[in-house]
Amino acid sequence: QVQLVESGGGLVQAGGSLRLSCAASGRPFSSYAMGWFRQAPGKEREFVASITWSGSNTHYKDSLKGRFTISRDNAKNTMYLQMNTLKPEDTAVYYCNVVNPMLRVERPLLNHWGQGTQVTVSS
């Protein structure tokens, strides 16, 4: 079973940047396509971005293209989300999960989630 631990969140002013990390353990990380999701207060969890097992292909929520960049380092069993030009509407708890290798499916494959990492963007 894959275990996921998110980190890197925090409080940042609008226009600032954060880099989130997702550390995976339990099974070969490099075998899986991975993705980021987020859940804002009072809203359902939504897809943010995903990346193939090799890192060669990525897919983003349309409204986040150009501000967010997903990447991974299979040697470190870690995935990243670089978030730039942050906006108050990016405030949410961010989670990572294994995703369908057909990245446009935009759905998590694991039923369990990590604790997430809180991102708060002040105006």
C-alpha positions as CSV (number, residue, x, y, z in Angstrom):
1,Q,0.0,0.0,0.0
2,V,1.3,3.4,-0.9
3,Q,1.7,5.9,1.9
4,L,1.6,9.6,1.1
5,V,2.9,12.6,3.1
6,E,2.3,16.1,1.9
7,S,4.4,19.1,3.2
8,G,5.4,22.6,2.3
9,G,2.2,24.5,2.8
10,G,2.0,27.8,4.8
11,L,0.7,31.3,4.9
12,V,1.7,33.5,2.0
13,Q,0.6,36.9,0.7
14,A,-1.1,37.1,-2.7
15,G,1.4,37.1,-5.5
16,G,3.8,34.9,-3.5
17,S,5.0,31.4,-4.2
18,L,5.1,28.0,-2.4
19,R,6.5,24.6,-3.3
20,L,4.7,21.6,-2.0
21,S,6.1,18.1,-1.7
22,C,4.6,14.7,-1.7
23,A,6.7,11.9,-0.3
24,A,5.6,8.4,-1.1
25,S,6.5,5.1,0.5
26,G,5.3,1.5,0.5
27,R,5.5,0.6,-3.2
28,P,7.7,1.7,-6.1
29,F,6.8,5.3,-6.6
30,S,8.1,5.4,-10.1
31,S,5.4,2.9,-11.2
32,Y,2.6,5.4,-10.7
33,A,1.2,8.5,-12.3
34,M,0.6,11.0,-9.5
35,G,-1.5,14.0,-9.0
36,W,-2.3,16.9,-6.7
37,F,-5.8,17.8,-5.5
38,R,-7.1,20.5,-3.2
39,Q,-10.1,21.2,-1.0
40,A,-11.1,24.6,0.0
41,P,-13.4,25.3,3.0
42,G,-17.0,24.3,2.2
43,K,-16.1,22.9,-1.2
44,E,-15.5,19.5,-2.7
45,R,-12.0,18.3,-3.4
46,E,-10.9,19.1,-6.9
47,F,-8.2,18.1,-9.3
48,V,-5.1,20.4,-9.6
49,A,-2.5,18.7,-11.7
50,S,-1.0,15.3,-12.6
51,I,2.1,13.8,-14.0
52,T,3.0,10.5,-15.6
53,W,5.3,8.0,-14.0
54,S,8.3,9.2,-16.0
55,G,7.5,12.9,-15.7
56,S,7.3,13.2,-19.5
57,N,3.7,14.3,-19.5
58,T,1.7,16.6,-17.3
59,H,-1.9,17.8,-17.1
60,Y,-3.4,20.8,-15.3
61,K,-6.7,22.2,-14.3
62,D,-7.3,24.8,-17.0
63,S,-7.5,27.8,-14.7
64,L,-4.1,27.0,-13.1
65,K,-2.0,26.6,-16.2
66,G,0.9,29.0,-16.3
67,R,1.0,29.5,-12.5
68,F,1.4,25.9,-11.2
69,T,4.1,23.4,-12.2
70,I,4.1,19.8,-11.3
71,S,7.2,17.7,-11.3
72,R,8.7,14.6,-9.7
73,D,12.0,13.0,-8.6
74,N,11.6,9.3,-8.7
75,A,15.0,8.8,-7.1
76,K,13.7,10.6,-4.1
77,N,10.2,9.1,-4.3
78,T,8.9,12.7,-4.2
79,M,6.5,14.8,-6.3
80,Y,6.4,18.5,-6.2
81,L,4.0,21.4,-7.0
82,Q,5.5,24.8,-7.6
83,M,2.8,27.4,-7.1
84,N,3.5,31.0,-8.3
85,T,1.5,34.2,-8.3
86,L,-0.7,32.7,-5.6
87,K,-4.3,34.1,-5.2
88,P,-6.6,34.0,-2.2
89,E,-8.8,31.6,-4.1
90,D,-5.9,29.1,-4.0
91,T,-6.4,28.8,-0.2
92,A,-7.1,25.1,0.5
93,V,-5.7,21.9,1.9
94,Y,-3.6,20.3,-0.8
95,Y,-3.4,16.5,-1.2
96,C,-1.5,14.1,-3.4
97,N,-2.7,10.7,-4.7
98,V,-2.0,8.1,-7.3
99,V,-4.0,8.9,-10.5
100,N,-5.1,7.2,-13.6
101,P,-2.2,7.1,-16.2
102,M,-4.7,8.6,-18.6
103,L,-4.0,12.0,-17.0
104,R,-7.2,13.6,-18.4
105,V,-9.3,11.3,-16.2
106,E,-8.4,13.6,-13.3
107,R,-9.5,11.2,-10.6
108,P,-7.6,9.7,-7.6
109,L,-7.1,5.9,-7.6
110,L,-6.4,5.4,-3.9
111,N,-9.3,5.5,-1.4
112,H,-7.1,6.8,1.4
113,W,-5.5,10.2,1.6
114,G,-2.7,11.7,3.5
115,Q,-3.2,14.5,6.0
116,G,-2.7,17.2,3.4
117,T,-0.9,20.4,3.7
118,Q,-2.6,23.7,4.3
119,V,-2.0,26.6,1.9
120,T,-3.4,30.0,3.0
121,V,-3.1,33.0,0.7
122,S,-3.8,36.4,2.3
123,S,-5.0,39.3,0.2
